[in-house]
Amino acid sequence: MKTISLLVTELKCAKERHVAFEESAKAREEFKARDKQTNELAKIDDHEALVATFGDMAISKAKSVTKDDGGSSS
């Protein structure tokens, strides 16, 4: 038969494990939220890079067309 002090110790340990489990679950959720936010920011960066690339291509094409027209830009 277990003594009362041993039962109290086991109860404290169980309580600590429960708190640690809850903290771990909370940390996992926070990590998932940050990971999702990072992925969204990466998508935005990719989109901005794509827009910049197409913008550069459009400027290059416009310069090329201007040169083909004899150099008149106005």
C-alpha positions, 0 to 999 in steps of 0.5 A: 500500500502506498503512503500518502506522501508517495501519492502526493508526490505522484500527483505532483509529478502527474500535474507537472507532466500535464502542464508540460504537455499543455505547454508543448501543445501550445508551442506546437500551435504557435510554431504552426502559426509562424510556419504558416505566416512564413509560407504566406510571406514567401508566397508574397515575396515570390509574387513580388519577384515575379512582378519585378521580373515582368516589369524589367522585361516590359522595360527592356522590351519598350527600350528595344521597340524604341531603338527599333523605331529609330531612337525617338522616345516621344 
